[in-house]
Amino acid sequence: MDLQGAVRSQYLAALKMLKEAIVKCPPRLWNARQDKDKTWEKAYHAVYWAHKYLQPTRKDFIRWKGHDMENGGVPISKEELLQYLRFVEQQVVHQLRAANFEASSGFAGFDMNKLEFHINNIRHIQQHTGELYERLGTRAHAKLRWSEQVHGRTK
């Protein structure tokens, strides 16, 4: 069984769904006043933690060069977030190439092996993607698709 390939496929499918939510989000919902957790914040949160938790250990994490949350609450643009998401897709391919799934998670507070930690990370992406799908479906009547799997490499 190709475990790396299966985990990579599920990461990329989860990120593909998140990308669709970002792309289909109308401008009026991107930073809507009534939302406690803004759409852009929820999407950014999912991408950021996916990136962080893909690393072998917490100390291996290097912020993405476009990351600057010290922006006084100014929302990140869709284009910037999609650029970050593409970077994380590349990290999925790179980090899983030689992953040791039996090793420790590499993150304090997560008493699990790396395989379970990756599954946990994918579930986190999907949780927030599901929240965004619900928001966009209800308030923007967006038609959003399910991605079962994504094979191959990212562009």
C-alpha positions as CSV (number, residue, x, y, z in Angstrom):
1,M,0.0,0.0,0.0
2,D,1.3,3.5,-0.9
3,L,0.6,5.2,2.4
4,Q,2.5,8.4,1.4
5,G,0.4,8.6,-1.8
6,A,-2.9,8.1,0.1
7,V,-2.1,10.8,2.7
8,R,-0.9,13.2,0.0
9,S,-4.0,12.6,-2.0
10,Q,-6.3,13.4,0.9
11,Y,-4.3,16.5,1.9
12,L,-4.6,17.8,-1.7
13,A,-8.3,17.0,-1.9
14,A,-8.9,18.9,1.4
15,L,-6.9,21.8,0.1
16,K,-8.7,21.7,-3.3
17,M,-12.0,22.1,-1.5
18,L,-10.7,24.9,0.6
19,K,-9.5,26.6,-2.5
20,E,-12.9,26.3,-4.1
21,A,-14.4,28.0,-1.0
22,I,-11.9,30.9,-1.3
23,V,-12.4,31.3,-5.0
24,K,-16.2,31.2,-4.8
25,C,-16.5,33.6,-1.9
26,P,-18.2,36.8,-3.0
27,P,-16.4,40.0,-1.9
28,R,-19.3,40.9,0.4
29,L,-18.6,37.8,2.5
30,W,-14.8,37.9,2.5
31,N,-14.8,40.4,5.5
32,A,-18.4,40.7,6.4
33,R,-19.0,42.8,9.6
34,Q,-21.6,40.5,11.1
35,D,-19.2,37.5,11.1
36,K,-17.2,37.1,14.4
37,D,-14.8,34.8,12.5
38,K,-14.4,36.5,9.1
39,T,-14.3,34.2,6.0
40,W,-10.7,35.3,5.2
41,E,-9.6,34.6,8.8
42,K,-11.1,31.1,8.9
43,A,-9.6,30.3,5.5
44,Y,-6.2,31.7,6.5
45,H,-6.3,29.9,9.8
46,A,-6.8,26.5,8.0
47,V,-3.9,27.2,5.5
48,Y,-1.5,28.5,8.2
49,W,-2.0,25.5,10.5
50,A,-1.9,23.0,7.6
51,H,1.5,24.5,6.7
52,K,2.8,24.5,10.3
53,Y,1.7,20.9,11.0
54,L,3.1,19.6,7.8
55,Q,6.6,20.3,9.1
56,P,8.6,17.5,10.8
57,T,8.7,19.4,14.1
58,R,7.5,22.7,15.5
59,K,11.1,24.1,15.3
60,D,11.3,23.3,11.6
61,F,8.4,25.7,10.8
62,I,9.5,28.7,8.8
63,R,6.8,31.3,8.2
64,W,5.8,31.7,4.6
65,K,7.5,34.7,3.0
66,G,4.1,36.3,2.3
67,H,2.9,35.9,5.9
68,D,2.3,39.1,7.8
69,M,-0.6,39.0,10.2
70,E,0.8,42.1,11.9
71,N,-1.4,44.1,9.5
72,G,-3.7,45.8,11.9
73,G,-6.7,43.6,11.1
74,V,-6.6,44.3,7.3
75,P,-7.8,41.2,5.6
76,I,-5.5,39.1,3.4
77,S,-6.6,39.3,-0.2
78,K,-7.9,36.2,-2.0
79,E,-5.0,36.3,-4.3
80,E,-2.5,36.3,-1.4
81,L,-4.3,33.5,0.3
82,L,-4.5,31.4,-2.9
83,Q,-0.7,32.0,-3.3
84,Y,-0.1,30.7,0.2
85,L,-2.4,27.8,-0.4
86,R,-0.4,26.8,-3.5
87,F,2.8,27.0,-1.4
88,V,1.2,24.6,1.1
89,E,0.2,22.2,-1.6
90,Q,3.9,22.1,-2.6
91,Q,4.8,21.5,1.0
92,V,2.4,18.5,1.1
93,V,4.3,17.0,-1.8
94,H,7.7,17.8,-0.4
95,Q,7.1,16.9,3.3
96,L,5.4,13.6,2.6
97,R,8.0,12.4,0.1
98,A,10.1,11.0,2.9
99,A,7.7,11.0,5.8
100,N,8.3,8.6,8.6
101,F,4.7,7.9,9.8
102,E,5.8,5.9,12.8
103,A,7.8,8.8,14.3
104,S,6.4,11.1,17.0
105,S,4.2,14.0,15.8
106,G,7.1,16.4,16.6
107,F,4.7,18.8,18.3
108,A,4.3,19.1,22.1
109,G,0.8,18.3,23.3
110,F,0.1,15.8,20.5
111,D,0.8,12.3,21.8
112,M,0.5,10.5,18.5
113,N,2.6,9.3,15.6
114,K,3.1,11.3,12.5
115,L,0.5,9.3,10.5
116,E,-2.2,10.1,13.0
117,F,-1.0,13.7,13.2
118,H,-1.3,14.1,9.4
119,I,-4.8,12.7,9.6
120,N,-5.6,15.1,12.4
121,N,-4.3,18.0,10.2
122,I,-6.5,16.9,7.3
123,R,-9.5,16.8,9.6
124,H,-8.7,20.3,10.8
125,I,-8.6,21.6,7.2
126,Q,-11.9,19.9,6.5
127,Q,-13.6,21.2,9.6
128,H,-13.0,24.8,8.5
129,T,-13.7,24.1,4.9
130,G,-17.0,22.6,6.0
131,E,-17.8,25.8,7.9
132,L,-17.0,27.9,4.9
133,Y,-19.1,25.6,2.6
134,E,-22.0,26.1,5.0
135,R,-21.6,29.9,5.0
136,L,-21.2,30.2,1.3
137,G,-24.0,27.8,0.5
138,T,-26.5,29.5,2.9
139,R,-25.6,33.1,2.3
140,A,-24.3,33.2,-1.3
141,H,-26.0,30.1,-2.7
142,A,-22.6,28.9,-3.9
143,K,-22.5,25.4,-5.5
144,L,-19.4,23.7,-4.0
145,R,-18.1,20.3,-4.8
146,W,-16.7,17.4,-2.9
147,S,-13.2,16.2,-3.8
148,E,-12.6,12.5,-3.1
149,Q,-8.9,12.5,-4.0
150,V,-6.2,14.3,-5.9
151,H,-3.5,12.2,-7.5
152,G,-0.2,13.5,-8.8
153,R,1.7,16.6,-8.1
154,T,0.6,20.2,-7.8
155,K,1.3,22.7,-10.5
